[in-house]
Amino acid sequence: MLNKWTREETIIAFNVYCKIPFKDSGKTHPTIIKYAKILGRSPSALNMKIGNFGRLDPKLKENGIIGLDHGAKMEEEVWDEFYRDPDRLAFESECLIAKFAKKDIESTTGIDVSDLPKGKERFAIVKQRVNQSFFRSAVMCSYNYRCCISGVSNPELLEACHIIDWKEDATNRSNPENGLCLNPLFHKAYDNYLITITPDYNIIISEELIENTEDKTFKEYLLGLQNKKLVLPNRFYPKPDFLDYHYQKYLKK
């Protein structure tokens, strides 16, 4: 029988929890198999660990998706640690994956470092890119690869958008609750305060965007989105405080 899960193993399991739609999790899922091999655990054991994390997620319960009934104290500690400092734990989890895989973090995350300088500046940029990759995966999986405004569901046409710009809030750069899954057009519109989302998840299209849209069909489409509810994720709901921060800046524009 294998030893109890260590803190490092539990953090890796949490990383996997963030990167796979919970409803798709299973011992035969390729992602589960991949990371189970890295951990030296069975796919069933890793899948059970992900189920244990699911019990801690209130939004999964609201959506009728129930995790396992029982779990370990370590899962709660890692869960709380992530919410206290998501940027730090996200990077630590990716570093641990590289450590267990006996590879460098550039290889395990697939980030391009060919253009980077050496020294401290290189480390800072690597960390930023690693966490951007984590954030994107976590947001995309939370929304099941679907734009939360348009409903577009082709992953190649989707981006992870920060609600509060990453330059303005260093602590929540990797927090999926600070993210929206949007197509590039709406991502750009959101970043430029042409679109906003209220704290109670209503879509607001600015008069500026509507008035400057000459195409009648697209203008009607935008008008049809006005005050509609956002397509909400299965977990990591966008935090109302973050949405309100963007909404207030939109009102002052």
N, C-alpha and C positions, 0 to 999 in steps of 0.2 A: 504493500500500500504506500502511495506517495505521501510525502510529508505535507503538513499544512501549508496553505498558500502564504508566501512571504509578502511583505509590503510591496516589494518591487514587482512581483508577479501580479499582485492585485491591481497595481497602477497600470500595468500593461493590459490587463483584462478590462479596466475602465476605458482605456484608449480604444480598444476594440468595440466596446459597448457604444462609444460615440460614433464609430465609423460604419456601423451596419444598421439598417432599419430593424427595429426590434422584432417586428412581425416576421421578418425573413430569417431571423437567427435560428440556426439548427446545426446539429453536429455534422451534416453533410455540406454545409455552406462553404464555398472555397475560402472565404476570409477566415472563418473559424478554423478550418483545417490548416491554413497557412500560419496563423499565429499560435495555434496549439503546438505545431511542430517547433516553432521558435522557443516556446516555453518548455518543451519537453513534457507536455501534458497531453492527455487524450482530448480529441474534439468534444467529447461528451462532457468532460470536466470543465473545459473553457466555456462551453455553451451554458452549463449550469451556473457558472460564475456570472455570466452576463444576465442570466435570469435573476440572480440574486440582486444585481444592481437595479434591475427593473422594478423590484419591490419598493425601492427608495424614490422612484420617480412619480410624483403626484399626477403629472399630466398623462402618463400612460394609463393610470387608473381612471381618470376622467374620460378617456377615450375607450374604456372597456378592455384595455390590454393589461393583463395582470401578470406580474413577475412571480417568482417563486415565493412561497410563504416565509421561508427561513433563510437566514444568511449569517455571515460572520461579522463581528464587530469591526474588523479591518475594512470591510466594504463601506461601512458608514463613515469611518474616519477618512478614507480616500475621497468619498463623495463630498464630505464637508470641506476637505482640504481644497478640492477643485473649486468649489464655490467661493472660498475665501481668496484664492489667488489662481484663477484659471490659466493665466499666461505662464506662470511658473510650472504648474503641474503638467500642462500640455507639453511643454518642452522637455520636462523630466521624463514623461512617458515615452516620448520619441527617442530620447537618449537611452532609455532602458531597453527599448526594442532593439536598437543598434548593438547594445552591449550583449544581450542574450543571443542575437543572431551572429555575433562576432564579426560585425561589419562596421564601416563608418556610417555616420548618420546621413551623409549625402547619398549613400547607396540605398539605405532602407527607406528613405523618404522620396527618392527620385528627384531631388532638387538639383538644379544646375549651378555649379560653383566655379565654372571655368573662367568666369569674368571677375572673380573676387580677388581682392588684395590679401596679403598675409597679416597675421597679428590680430590684435583686439578688434579692429574694424571688421575683419573677416568673420570672427566669431559672432559679432553683433548682427551681421547681415544673415549669416547662416541661421541663427536663432529666429530672426524675423521671418525668413522664408519657411522654415520648418513649422512655425506656429501658424503662418498663413495657410499652409497646406492642411494642418490639423483643423483649423477653423472652417475651411471650405468643406472638408469631408464631413465634419459634424453637422454643419448647417444643411448641406445637401441631403444627408441621410434623414435628418429630422423632418424635412419637408417631402421626403420620398421622391426626390428629384423632380419637383414640380414648382413652377413659378407661382408664388403666393398671390399674385395679382392677375396674371393672364391665364394661368393654368397650363402653360407650355411645359411639356414633360420630357423634352429631349435634353439629356445631360450636356451635350455639346453647345446648347443654346442657353445655358444657365450659369449664373455667377452667385457667389456668396457676398452679400452686401452688408457692410457694417451699418448699424443704426446710428450709433455715435461713432464718428470718424476715428480711426485707429490713432490718428495724431493727437486727438483730444482726450483720449482715455486709455492710457497705457495698461491699466489693470485689466480691462475687459476686451483687449484685442483678440483673445482666443476664446472668449465666452460665447458659445452658440446662442445664448439668450440675447446677445447683442447683434444677432444676424437675421437677415431675410434672404430667402432664395428668390432671385429675380432674373428675368431675361436682361440682356445688356441694355436695351432701350430704357426699361423702367429703372434699372440700376443707375444709369446716368441721370435720369430725371429725378430720382430720389436724392442722389448726391447733390444735385443743384436746386433742391427745394422746389421743384416743379410738381412733385408728388409728395405726399406725406401720409402717415398712418397715425390715427388718433390712439390714445392709450387704451381705448376699448375696441381697437382693431378695425376701425372704419377707414376705408380708402378715401383720400381727399385729392382731387385733381385740381391744380391751380387754374384760375381764370386765364393767367398768362399762357399756359400750355394750350388750353382749349382755344383761345382767341387766335393764337399763332399757328393753329393747325388748319391748313387750307383744304385738305382732302375731306370731303363731306363724310365719307364712310368711316374714316378713322376718327373724325370728330365725334360722330354718333357713338362710336365704340367707347371713346373716353368718357363721354357723358353717361353712358350706361354703367361705367365703373364707379361713378360718383356715389359716395356713401355706402358702397357695398362692403360686406365683411371680407376681411382678409381670409385667404385659405390658410388655416392654421396648421402648424406642424403636429406630429404625433407626440413630440417631446421637446423640451427646451423652448417653450413658448417665448416669443419676444417679450422682454420685460417691459411692463407699462411705463416705468420710470425712464427707461431708455427711449421709448417711443415718444414720451412727452417732451423729452429734451429736444428731439428733432422737430416735433410739432410746434413747440414754442419758437424755435428758430425760423421755422416756415412762416409763422404768423408775423414775425418781425421783419421778414424780407421785404 
